[in-house]
Every structure is written in C-alpha cells, then in structure tokens.
Amino acid sequence: MEFWIELVVSVFLVAGAVFVFIGSFGLAKLPDFYTRLHAPTKATTLGMSCLLIASMILVTYQQGYLSLHELLITLFLLITAPVTAHMLAKTAMHHKLEILDKTTEQELAARARERMSPQQSE
C-alpha cells in the first residue's frame, strides 16, 4: 500500500478516535442532561464520520472502485443525529428535567423556571 494512503487513513482514524473519546468523556462527566446530550451529538458524530471516511478511503483503494456504503452510513448518521438530539431535548423539556443555572444564560434559565412554575401548581 502506498505511504500517502496509509497516512491519510491514519490521520482520519486518529482524529475519529479522539473525537469519539471526547464525546464519550463528555457524556460521562458533564453535569446535567442537556450538556450530556450535546457531547455525543457533536463530537461523537464527527468522530464516527472520520472513522467511516477512513474506511471508505481504504476500501476504495484496496478494491479499485469507489465504495459508497461508508459514505451512505456517514450521511445517514449526520442526518439522524441532530433529529434524535432534538427529540430527546423536547422530551426532557416535556418531563421538566432540571436545568442548571450555569448550563444556560441566566435569562433563559429564568424563563424556563417561569414557564415551569405555573404548570407545577396545577
């Protein structure tokens, strides 16, 4: 295999692994649901995309023709991850999960408390 193919694939693999690690670490260590939701939807999605692109480059080089399976998986991941995160955030807001003051701006946190307090008294 040529050196430059190995180099490009290695760079994508290392970058993908770093992004997946950062997303997983954020999921484990961040303080509330909304920040924990942000970590995997951003970093892990980018990391998996890098890993799949590295796989696409390697398989394309070895087989001699363009491999689109990995590209389709990457596109599907990039389309579905934000939609899933949005649905999870809407469900969390519907169930009135607690928002930490340091997670959002003070004005947004005050509006969220105001919106939740009349509903809690019913």
N, CA, C and O atoms as CSV, one atom per row, in Angstrom:
chain,resi,resn,atom,element,x,y,z
A,1,MET,N,N,0.851,-1.181,0.000
A,1,MET,CA,C,0.000,0.000,0.000
A,1,MET,C,C,0.893,1.238,0.000
A,1,MET,O,O,1.975,1.241,0.586
A,2,GLU,N,N,0.433,2.256,-0.648
A,2,GLU,CA,C,1.232,3.472,-0.748
A,2,GLU,C,C,1.220,4.235,0.568
A,2,GLU,O,O,0.264,4.191,1.343
A,3,PHE,N,N,2.341,4.943,0.783
A,3,PHE,CA,C,2.512,5.669,2.044
A,3,PHE,C,C,1.453,6.737,2.246
A,3,PHE,O,O,0.939,6.890,3.355
A,4,TRP,N,N,1.113,7.485,1.189
A,4,TRP,CA,C,0.183,8.599,1.365
A,4,TRP,C,C,-1.229,8.104,1.676
A,4,TRP,O,O,-1.971,8.793,2.375
A,5,ILE,N,N,-1.621,6.929,1.178
A,5,ILE,CA,C,-2.927,6.350,1.525
A,5,ILE,C,C,-2.931,5.964,3.000
A,5,ILE,O,O,-3.888,6.240,3.722
A,6,GLU,N,N,-1.845,5.320,3.439
A,6,GLU,CA,C,-1.733,4.947,4.847
A,6,GLU,C,C,-1.758,6.180,5.742
A,6,GLU,O,O,-2.368,6.164,6.810
A,7,LEU,N,N,-1.098,7.241,5.308
A,7,LEU,CA,C,-1.047,8.469,6.091
A,7,LEU,C,C,-2.440,9.103,6.218
A,7,LEU,O,O,-2.850,9.481,7.315
A,8,VAL,N,N,-3.151,9.217,5.122
A,8,VAL,CA,C,-4.488,9.822,5.147
A,8,VAL,C,C,-5.439,8.987,6.006
A,8,VAL,O,O,-6.183,9.529,6.823
A,9,VAL,N,N,-5.410,7.670,5.817
A,9,VAL,CA,C,-6.275,6.787,6.607
A,9,VAL,C,C,-5.910,6.875,8.090
A,9,VAL,O,O,-6.796,6.907,8.944
A,10,SER,N,N,-4.638,6.913,8.393
A,10,SER,CA,C,-4.200,7.017,9.792
A,10,SER,C,C,-4.643,8.325,10.429
A,10,SER,O,O,-5.072,8.338,11.582
A,11,VAL,N,N,-4.543,9.426,9.690
A,11,VAL,CA,C,-4.970,10.722,10.228
A,11,VAL,C,C,-6.461,10.700,10.522
A,11,VAL,O,O,-6.886,11.155,11.584
A,12,PHE,N,N,-7.267,10.175,9.593
A,12,PHE,CA,C,-8.710,10.090,9.834
A,12,PHE,C,C,-9.031,9.170,11.003
A,12,PHE,O,O,-9.932,9.468,11.788
A,13,LEU,N,N,-8.309,8.052,11.138
A,13,LEU,CA,C,-8.554,7.135,12.247
A,13,LEU,C,C,-8.220,7.766,13.599
A,13,LEU,O,O,-8.980,7.633,14.559
A,14,VAL,N,N,-7.090,8.448,13.667
A,14,VAL,CA,C,-6.699,9.086,14.926
A,14,VAL,C,C,-7.658,10.230,15.269
A,14,VAL,O,O,-8.082,10.366,16.417
A,15,ALA,N,N,-7.994,11.046,14.278
A,15,ALA,CA,C,-8.937,12.151,14.523
A,15,ALA,C,C,-10.296,11.604,14.963
A,15,ALA,O,O,-10.906,12.132,15.893
A,16,GLY,N,N,-10.763,10.566,14.307
A,16,GLY,CA,C,-12.039,9.963,14.686
A,16,GLY,C,C,-12.008,9.398,16.092
A,16,GLY,O,O,-12.954,9.574,16.861
A,17,ALA,N,N,-10.923,8.721,16.427
A,17,ALA,CA,C,-10.807,8.157,17.768
A,17,ALA,C,C,-10.779,9.252,18.834
A,17,ALA,O,O,-11.376,9.096,19.899
A,18,VAL,N,N,-10.097,10.348,18.554
A,18,VAL,CA,C,-10.040,11.461,19.512
A,18,VAL,C,C,-11.426,12.074,19.705
A,18,VAL,O,O,-11.836,12.335,20.836
A,19,PHE,N,N,-12.146,12.303,18.611
A,19,PHE,CA,C,-13.482,12.885,18.728
A,19,PHE,C,C,-14.452,11.946,19.454
A,19,PHE,O,O,-15.255,12.398,20.271
A,20,VAL,N,N,-14.383,10.655,19.161
A,20,VAL,CA,C,-15.253,9.696,19.851
A,20,VAL,C,C,-14.924,9.664,21.344
A,20,VAL,O,O,-15.828,9.600,22.176
A,21,PHE,N,N,-13.646,9.708,21.684
A,21,PHE,CA,C,-13.257,9.727,23.092
A,21,PHE,C,C,-13.764,10.983,23.792
A,21,PHE,O,O,-14.282,10.905,24.906
A,22,ILE,N,N,-13.620,12.130,23.155
A,22,ILE,CA,C,-14.082,13.383,23.761
A,22,ILE,C,C,-15.596,13.345,23.967
A,22,ILE,O,O,-16.089,13.753,25.018
A,23,GLY,N,N,-16.331,12.856,22.971
A,23,GLY,CA,C,-17.783,12.750,23.113
A,23,GLY,C,C,-18.189,11.789,24.212
A,23,GLY,O,O,-19.119,12.072,24.968
A,24,SER,N,N,-17.513,10.662,24.315
A,24,SER,CA,C,-17.820,9.689,25.366
A,24,SER,C,C,-17.461,10.232,26.745
A,24,SER,O,O,-18.197,10.032,27.711
A,25,PHE,N,N,-16.331,10.913,26.827
A,25,PHE,CA,C,-15.920,11.507,28.098
A,25,PHE,C,C,-16.912,12.588,28.529
A,25,PHE,O,O,-17.264,12.676,29.706
A,26,GLY,N,N,-17.360,13.406,27.582
A,26,GLY,CA,C,-18.357,14.429,27.893
A,26,GLY,C,C,-19.668,13.826,28.340
A,26,GLY,O,O,-20.319,14.365,29.235
A,27,LEU,N,N,-20.071,12.724,27.741
A,27,LEU,CA,C,-21.300,12.053,28.133
A,27,LEU,C,C,-21.212,11.556,29.570
A,27,LEU,O,O,-22.206,11.579,30.297
A,28,ALA,N,N,-20.051,11.114,29.978
A,28,ALA,CA,C,-19.887,10.596,31.333
A,28,ALA,C,C,-19.691,11.694,32.374
A,28,ALA,O,O,-20.114,11.518,33.516
A,29,LYS,N,N,-19.075,12.806,32.031
A,29,LYS,CA,C,-18.649,13.780,33.036
A,29,LYS,C,C,-19.458,15.069,33.106
A,29,LYS,O,O,-19.360,15.783,34.105
A,30,LEU,N,N,-20.248,15.395,32.099
A,30,LEU,CA,C,-20.965,16.671,32.136
A,30,LEU,C,C,-22.109,16.623,33.154
A,30,LEU,O,O,-22.634,15.547,33.441
A,31,PRO,N,N,-22.500,17.790,33.705
A,31,PRO,CA,C,-23.352,17.798,34.897
A,31,PRO,C,C,-24.840,17.514,34.704
A,31,PRO,O,O,-25.445,16.908,35.588
A,32,ASP,N,N,-25.453,17.914,33.613
A,32,ASP,CA,C,-26.890,17.681,33.501
A,32,ASP,C,C,-27.235,17.087,32.142
A,32,ASP,O,O,-26.372,16.944,31.276
A,33,PHE,N,N,-28.490,16.747,31.969
A,33,PHE,CA,C,-28.931,16.039,30.769
A,33,PHE,C,C,-28.650,16.815,29.492
A,33,PHE,O,O,-28.209,16.237,28.499
A,34,TYR,N,N,-28.899,18.102,29.509
A,34,TYR,CA,C,-28.776,18.895,28.286
A,34,TYR,C,C,-27.324,19.005,27.826
A,34,TYR,O,O,-27.052,18.946,26.627
A,35,THR,N,N,-26.399,19.161,28.753
A,35,THR,CA,C,-24.987,19.196,28.352
A,35,THR,C,C,-24.502,17.798,27.968
A,35,THR,O,O,-23.691,17.652,27.054
A,36,ARG,N,N,-24.994,16.776,28.661
A,36,ARG,CA,C,-24.619,15.405,28.288
A,36,ARG,C,C,-25.163,15.060,26.913
A,36,ARG,O,O,-24.543,14.280,26.190
A,37,LEU,N,N,-26.286,15.612,26.538
A,37,LEU,CA,C,-26.847,15.373,25.214
A,37,LEU,C,C,-26.001,16.036,24.135
A,37,LEU,O,O,-25.882,15.512,23.027
A,38,HIS,N,N,-25.419,17.171,24.451
A,38,HIS,CA,C,-24.633,17.931,23.476
A,38,HIS,C,C,-23.338,17.201,23.090
A,38,HIS,O,O,-22.933,17.226,21.928
A,39,ALA,N,N,-22.699,16.562,24.057
A,39,ALA,CA,C,-21.395,15.933,23.795
A,39,ALA,C,C,-21.464,14.846,22.725
A,39,ALA,O,O,-20.707,14.918,21.756
A,40,PRO,N,N,-22.327,13.849,22.850
A,40,PRO,CA,C,-22.307,12.811,21.810
A,40,PRO,C,C,-22.873,13.262,20.473
A,40,PRO,O,O,-22.476,12.737,19.433
A,41,THR,N,N,-23.791,14.222,20.475
A,41,THR,CA,C,-24.354,14.628,19.191
A,41,THR,C,C,-23.360,15.411,18.360
A,41,THR,O,O,-23.449,15.404,17.133
A,42,LYS,N,N,-22.437,16.071,18.982
A,42,LYS,CA,C,-21.444,16.850,18.222
A,42,LYS,C,C,-20.170,16.049,17.999
A,42,LYS,O,O,-19.824,15.716,16.866
A,43,ALA,N,N,-19.483,15.747,19.078
A,43,ALA,CA,C,-18.149,15.151,18.953
A,43,ALA,C,C,-18.192,13.720,18.437
A,43,ALA,O,O,-17.402,13.355,17.566
A,44,THR,N,N,-19.089,12.917,18.953
A,44,THR,CA,C,-19.109,11.526,18.542
A,44,THR,C,C,-19.577,11.379,17.095
A,44,THR,O,O,-19.091,10.505,16.377
A,45,THR,N,N,-20.505,12.215,16.665
A,45,THR,CA,C,-20.941,12.178,15.271
A,45,THR,C,C,-19.784,12.524,14.340
A,45,THR,O,O,-19.591,11.859,13.321
A,46,LEU,N,N,-19.025,13.541,14.672
A,46,LEU,CA,C,-17.865,13.899,13.863
A,46,LEU,C,C,-16.818,12.788,13.897
A,46,LEU,O,O,-16.205,12.484,12.874
A,47,GLY,N,N,-16.611,12.183,15.064
A,47,GLY,CA,C,-15.646,11.097,15.185
A,47,GLY,C,C,-16.017,9.882,14.353
A,47,GLY,O,O,-15.169,9.304,13.674
A,48,MET,N,N,-17.290,9.494,14.406
A,48,MET,CA,C,-17.729,8.361,13.596
A,48,MET,C,C,-17.643,8.673,12.107
A,48,MET,O,O,-17.348,7.793,11.298
A,49,SER,N,N,-17.899,9.917,11.752
A,49,SER,CA,C,-17.769,10.306,10.351
A,49,SER,C,C,-16.324,10.166,9.885
A,49,SER,O,O,-16.073,9.686,8.780
A,50,CYS,N,N,-15.377,10.578,10.716
A,50,CYS,CA,C,-13.954,10.430,10.364
A,50,CYS,C,C,-13.568,8.953,10.225
A,50,CYS,O,O,-12.839,8.588,9.303
A,51,LEU,N,N,-14.052,8.111,11.131
A,51,LEU,CA,C,-13.738,6.686,11.046
A,51,LEU,C,C,-14.323,6.062,9.786
A,51,LEU,O,O,-13.671,5.248,9.133
A,52,LEU,N,N,-15.543,6.440,9.448
A,52,LEU,CA,C,-16.162,5.885,8.244
A,52,LEU,C,C,-15.494,6.390,6.969
A,52,LEU,O,O,-15.383,5.644,5.996
A,53,ILE,N,N,-15.051,7.631,6.960
A,53,ILE,CA,C,-14.337,8.148,5.784
A,53,ILE,C,C,-12.994,7.433,5.631
A,53,ILE,O,O,-12.577,7.131,4.513
A,54,ALA,N,N,-12.318,7.162,6.745
A,54,ALA,CA,C,-11.069,6.391,6.667
A,54,ALA,C,C,-11.328,5.006,6.093
A,54,ALA,O,O,-10.555,4.516,5.270
A,55,SER,N,N,-12.410,4.379,6.526
A,55,SER,CA,C,-12.764,3.066,5.986
A,55,SER,C,C,-13.086,3.147,4.500
A,55,SER,O,O,-12.701,2.268,3.730
A,56,MET,N,N,-13.792,4.198,4.097
A,56,MET,CA,C,-14.150,4.365,2.686
A,56,MET,C,C,-12.894,4.525,1.822
A,56,MET,O,O,-12.802,3.938,0.743
A,57,ILE,N,N,-11.935,5.314,2.296
A,57,ILE,CA,C,-10.697,5.518,1.538
A,57,ILE,C,C,-9.925,4.207,1.409
A,57,ILE,O,O,-9.435,3.877,0.329
A,58,LEU,N,N,-9.816,3.467,2.501
A,58,LEU,CA,C,-9.060,2.216,2.487
A,58,LEU,C,C,-9.716,1.172,1.589
A,58,LEU,O,O,-9.040,0.526,0.788
A,59,VAL,N,N,-11.032,1.006,1.720
A,59,VAL,CA,C,-11.733,0.004,0.906
A,59,VAL,C,C,-11.704,0.403,-0.567
A,59,VAL,O,O,-11.543,-0.456,-1.433
A,60,THR,N,N,-11.857,1.679,-0.859
A,60,THR,CA,C,-11.796,2.151,-2.248
A,60,THR,C,C,-10.427,1.862,-2.855
A,60,THR,O,O,-10.333,1.428,-4.003
A,61,TYR,N,N,-9.377,2.098,-2.093
A,61,TYR,CA,C,-8.020,1.839,-2.600
A,61,TYR,C,C,-7.796,0.345,-2.828
A,61,TYR,O,O,-7.228,-0.048,-3.847
A,62,GLN,N,N,-8.239,-0.489,-1.883
A,62,GLN,CA,C,-7.991,-1.926,-1.994
A,62,GLN,C,C,-8.812,-2.591,-3.091
A,62,GLN,O,O,-8.325,-3.495,-3.770
A,63,GLN,N,N,-10.081,-2.140,-3.272
A,63,GLN,CA,C,-10.942,-2.789,-4.261
A,63,GLN,C,C,-10.791,-2.200,-5.656
A,63,GLN,O,O,-11.100,-2.859,-6.649
A,64,GLY,N,N,-10.320,-0.975,-5.731
A,64,GLY,CA,C,-10.111,-0.368,-7.034
A,64,GLY,C,C,-11.303,0.408,-7.570
A,64,GLY,O,O,-11.214,0.998,-8.647
A,65,TYR,N,N,-12.408,0.422,-6.853
A,65,TYR,CA,C,-13.561,1.226,-7.253
A,65,TYR,C,C,-14.155,1.885,-6.016
A,65,TYR,O,O,-13.905,1.447,-4.893
A,66,LEU,N,N,-14.937,2.932,-6.223
A,66,LEU,CA,C,-15.469,3.750,-5.137
A,66,LEU,C,C,-16.448,2.958,-4.284
A,66,LEU,O,O,-17.410,2.386,-4.797
A,67,SER,N,N,-16.203,2.927,-3.003
A,67,SER,CA,C,-17.084,2.250,-2.053
A,67,SER,C,C,-18.029,3.291,-1.441
A,67,SER,O,O,-17.594,4.193,-0.725
A,68,LEU,N,N,-19.303,3.154,-1.727
A,68,LEU,CA,C,-20.279,4.136,-1.256
A,68,LEU,C,C,-21.004,3.716,0.019
A,68,LEU,O,O,-21.745,4.517,0.589
A,69,HIS,N,N,-20.811,2.491,0.478
A,69,HIS,CA,C,-21.501,2.047,1.687
A,69,HIS,C,C,-21.171,2.936,2.886
A,69,HIS,O,O,-22.068,3.367,3.611
A,70,GLU,N,N,-19.890,3.203,3.088
A,70,GLU,CA,C,-19.472,4.026,4.215
A,70,GLU,C,C,-19.957,5.466,4.069
A,70,GLU,O,O,-20.312,6.110,5.056
A,71,LEU,N,N,-19.971,5.963,2.845
A,71,LEU,CA,C,-20.467,7.317,2.615
A,71,LEU,C,C,-21.948,7.427,2.955
A,71,LEU,O,O,-22.377,8.412,3.555
A,72,LEU,N,N,-22.727,6.425,2.577
A,72,LEU,CA,C,-24.154,6.427,2.894
A,72,LEU,C,C,-24.392,6.323,4.405
A,72,LEU,O,O,-25.291,6.974,4.938
A,73,ILE,N,N,-23.595,5.514,5.087
A,73,ILE,CA,C,-23.714,5.413,6.543
A,73,ILE,C,C,-23.383,6.758,7.189
A,73,ILE,O,O,-24.068,7.186,8.118
A,74,THR,N,N,-22.344,7.417,6.704
A,74,THR,CA,C,-21.961,8.727,7.231
A,74,THR,C,C,-23.066,9.753,7.028
A,74,THR,O,O,-23.400,10.495,7.951
A,75,LEU,N,N,-23.633,9.801,5.833
A,75,LEU,CA,C,-24.731,10.740,5.574
A,75,LEU,C,C,-25.935,10.449,6.455
A,75,LEU,O,O,-26.554,11.375,6.980
A,76,PHE,N,N,-26.272,9.184,6.625
A,76,PHE,CA,C,-27.385,8.807,7.490
A,76,PHE,C,C,-27.130,9.242,8.933
A,76,PHE,O,O,-28.030,9.740,9.609
A,77,LEU,N,N,-25.909,9.049,9.390
A,77,LEU,CA,C,-25.548,9.459,10.746
A,77,LEU,C,C,-25.636,10.970,10.915
A,77,LEU,O,O,-26.148,11.455,11.924
A,78,LEU,N,N,-25.139,11.714,9.932
A,78,LEU,CA,C,-25.180,13.178,10.022
A,78,LEU,C,C,-26.602,13.733,9.932
A,78,LEU,O,O,-26.878,14.811,10.457
A,79,ILE,N,N,-27.494,13.016,9.280
A,79,ILE,CA,C,-28.883,13.465,9.192
A,79,ILE,C,C,-29.672,13.094,10.437
A,79,ILE,O,O,-30.457,13.907,10.925
A,80,THR,N,N,-29.487,11.897,10.963
A,80,THR,CA,C,-30.324,11.422,12.068
A,80,THR,C,C,-29.869,11.894,13.439
A,80,THR,O,O,-30.705,12.028,14.332
A,81,ALA,N,N,-28.596,12.150,13.647
A,81,ALA,CA,C,-28.119,12.543,14.978
A,81,ALA,C,C,-28.752,13.850,15.478
A,81,ALA,O,O,-29.195,13.887,16.626
A,82,PRO,N,N,-28.817,14.914,14.684
A,82,PRO,CA,C,-29.461,16.138,15.185
A,82,PRO,C,C,-30.960,15.966,15.442
A,82,PRO,O,O,-31.503,16.552,16.379
A,83,VAL,N,N,-31.624,15.166,14.615
A,83,VAL,CA,C,-33.059,14.937,14.817
A,83,VAL,C,C,-33.287,14.174,16.121
A,83,VAL,O,O,-34.196,14.501,16.884
A,84,THR,N,N,-32.467,13.165,16.372
A,84,THR,CA,C,-32.579,12.403,17.611
A,84,THR,C,C,-32.301,13.285,18.818
A,84,THR,O,O,-33.018,13.207,19.816
A,85,ALA,N,N,-31.281,14.115,18.745
A,85,ALA,CA,C,-30.961,15.014,19.857
A,85,ALA,C,C,-32.107,15.988,20.112
A,85,ALA,O,O,-32.436,16.272,21.264
A,86,HIS,N,N,-32.712,16.498,19.048
A,86,HIS,CA,C,-33.842,17.414,19.199
A,86,HIS,C,C,-35.014,16.720,19.891
A,86,HIS,O,O,-35.640,17.296,20.780
A,87,MET,N,N,-35.311,15.486,19.484
A,87,MET,CA,C,-36.414,14.750,20.096
A,87,MET,C,C,-36.135,14.452,21.571
A,87,MET,O,O,-37.041,14.538,22.399
A,88,LEU,N,N,-34.904,14.105,21.901
A,88,LEU,CA,C,-34.553,13.856,23.301
A,88,LEU,C,C,-34.655,15.125,24.139
A,88,LEU,O,O,-35.124,15.082,25.276
A,89,ALA,N,N,-34.218,16.255,23.584
A,89,ALA,CA,C,-34.308,17.523,24.311
A,89,ALA,C,C,-35.765,17.933,24.517
A,89,ALA,O,O,-36.125,18.410,25.593
A,90,LYS,N,N,-36.604,17.753,23.497
A,90,LYS,CA,C,-38.025,18.083,23.644
A,90,LYS,C,C,-38.690,17.199,24.701
A,90,LYS,O,O,-39.517,17.679,25.477
A,91,THR,N,N,-38.336,15.918,24.738
A,91,THR,CA,C,-38.879,15.016,25.744
A,91,THR,C,C,-38.418,15.423,27.135
A,91,THR,O,O,-39.204,15.387,28.081
A,92,ALA,N,N,-37.155,15.810,27.270
A,92,ALA,CA,C,-36.639,16.257,28.571
A,92,ALA,C,C,-37.357,17.516,29.033
A,92,ALA,O,O,-37.676,17.650,30.214
A,93,MET,N,N,-37.613,18.436,28.114
A,93,MET,CA,C,-38.346,19.646,28.494
A,93,MET,C,C,-39.785,19.314,28.866
A,93,MET,O,O,-40.337,19.918,29.786
A,94,HIS,N,N,-40.399,18.367,28.170
A,94,HIS,CA,C,-41.765,17.957,28.478
A,94,HIS,C,C,-41.859,17.329,29.867
A,94,HIS,O,O,-42.839,17.526,30.586
A,95,HIS,N,N,-40.832,16.575,30.231
A,95,HIS,CA,C,-40.792,15.948,31.555
A,95,HIS,C,C,-40.208,16.872,32.622
A,95,HIS,O,O,-40.037,16.470,33.773
A,96,LYS,N,N,-39.902,18.109,32.233
A,96,LYS,CA,C,-39.426,19.161,33.130
A,96,LYS,C,C,-38.165,18.749,33.887
A,96,LYS,O,O,-38.090,18.884,35.108
A,97,LEU,N,N,-37.189,18.250,33.154
A,97,LEU,CA,C,-35.904,17.958,33.781
A,97,LEU,C,C,-35.254,19.253,34.236
A,97,LEU,O,O,-35.381,20.286,33.578
A,98,GLU,N,N,-34.571,19.194,35.341
A,98,GLU,CA,C,-33.957,20.384,35.925
A,98,GLU,C,C,-32.840,20.917,35.036
A,98,GLU,O,O,-32.030,20.157,34.505
A,99,ILE,N,N,-32.815,22.242,34.887
A,99,ILE,CA,C,-31.783,22.916,34.119
A,99,ILE,C,C,-30.851,23.611,35.109
A,99,ILE,O,O,-31.312,24.386,35.947
A,100,LEU,N,N,-29.581,23.351,35.025
A,100,LEU,CA,C,-28.628,24.036,35.894
A,100,LEU,C,C,-28.457,25.469,35.432
A,100,LEU,O,O,-28.465,25.741,34.232
A,101,ASP,N,N,-28.301,26.389,36.375
A,101,ASP,CA,C,-28.132,27.800,36.017
A,101,ASP,C,C,-26.885,28.026,35.171
A,101,ASP,O,O,-26.893,28.855,34.262
A,102,LYS,N,N,-25.826,27.300,35.463
A,102,LYS,CA,C,-24.591,27.514,34.703
A,102,LYS,C,C,-24.632,26.872,33.313
A,102,LYS,O,O,-23.732,27.100,32.505
A,103,THR,N,N,-25.660,26.077,33.026
A,103,THR,CA,C,-25.784,25.456,31.713
A,103,THR,C,C,-26.239,26.450,30.664
A,103,THR,O,O,-25.767,26.406,29.528
A,104,THR,N,N,-27.144,27.343,31.020
A,104,THR,CA,C,-27.689,28.300,30.062
A,104,THR,C,C,-27.441,29.710,30.562
A,104,THR,O,O,-26.947,29.916,31.670
A,105,GLU,N,N,-27.786,30.658,29.743
A,105,GLU,CA,C,-27.707,32.042,30.179
A,105,GLU,C,C,-28.747,32.275,31.272
A,105,GLU,O,O,-29.760,31.576,31.322
A,106,GLN,N,N,-28.510,33.231,32.130
A,106,GLN,CA,C,-29.400,33.484,33.250
A,106,GLN,C,C,-30.817,33.826,32.780
A,106,GLN,O,O,-31.793,33.403,33.400
A,107,GLU,N,N,-30.931,34.576,31.710
A,107,GLU,CA,C,-32.244,34.966,31.205
A,107,GLU,C,C,-33.033,33.747,30.739
A,107,GLU,O,O,-34.225,33.631,31.021
A,108,LEU,N,N,-32.372,32.841,30.031
A,108,LEU,CA,C,-33.049,31.636,29.562
A,108,LEU,C,C,-33.450,30.742,30.725
A,108,LEU,O,O,-34.531,30.154,30.708
A,109,ALA,N,N,-32.591,30.630,31.735
A,109,ALA,CA,C,-32.922,29.818,32.901
A,109,ALA,C,C,-34.109,30.412,33.654
A,109,ALA,O,O,-34.958,29.671,34.150
A,110,ALA,N,N,-34.180,31.745,33.745
A,110,ALA,CA,C,-35.309,32.391,34.424
A,110,ALA,C,C,-36.604,32.153,33.659
A,110,ALA,O,O,-37.641,31.900,34.272
A,111,ARG,N,N,-36.562,32.228,32.337
A,111,ARG,CA,C,-37.760,31.960,31.532
A,111,ARG,C,C,-38.222,30.515,31.692
A,111,ARG,O,O,-39.421,30.244,31.766
A,112,ALA,N,N,-37.273,29.598,31.744
A,112,ALA,CA,C,-37.632,28.191,31.914
A,112,ALA,C,C,-38.290,27.962,33.272
A,112,ALA,O,O,-39.259,27.209,33.370
A,113,ARG,N,N,-37.768,28.610,34.328
A,113,ARG,CA,C,-38.375,28.473,35.656
A,113,ARG,C,C,-39.782,29.066,35.683
A,113,ARG,O,O,-40.691,28.484,36.274
A,114,GLU,N,N,-39.962,30.227,35.040
A,114,GLU,CA,C,-41.278,30.858,34.993
A,114,GLU,C,C,-42.276,29.972,34.258
A,114,GLU,O,O,-43.427,29.841,34.674
A,115,ARG,N,N,-41.834,29.374,33.179
A,115,ARG,CA,C,-42.715,28.521,32.402
A,115,ARG,C,C,-43.085,27.253,33.159
A,115,ARG,O,O,-44.195,26.745,33.002
A,116,MET,N,N,-42.176,26.736,33.976
A,116,MET,CA,C,-42.441,25.508,34.714
A,116,MET,C,C,-43.245,25.752,35.987
A,116,MET,O,O,-44.005,24.877,36.403
A,117,SER,N,N,-43.098,26.918,36.619
A,117,SER,CA,C,-43.765,27.133,37.908
A,117,SER,C,C,-45.280,27.170,37.820
A,117,SER,O,O,-45.908,26.584,38.702
A,118,PRO,N,N,-45.944,27.806,36.834
A,118,PRO,CA,C,-47.410,27.747,36.776
A,118,PRO,C,C,-47.919,26.338,36.488
A,118,PRO,O,O,-48.990,25.958,36.962
A,119,GLN,N,N,-47.179,25.579,35.732
A,119,GLN,CA,C,-47.616,24.224,35.413
A,119,GLN,C,C,-47.496,23.303,36.620
A,119,GLN,O,O,-48.272,22.356,36.747
A,120,GLN,N,N,-46.545,23.562,37.503
A,120,GLN,CA,C,-46.354,22.712,38.660
A,120,GLN,C,C,-47.447,22.918,39.698
A,120,GLN,O,O,-47.738,22.004,40.471
A,121,SER,N,N,-48.064,24.109,39.732
A,121,SER,CA,C,-49.086,24.395,40.723
A,121,SER,C,C,-50.425,23.757,40.362
A,121,SER,O,O,-51.297,23.643,41.224
A,122,GLU,N,N,-50.606,23.343,39.119
A,122,GLU,CA,C,-51.887,22.760,38.680
A,122,GLU,C,C,-52.066,21.358,39.159
A,122,GLU,O,O,-53.088,20.733,38.874
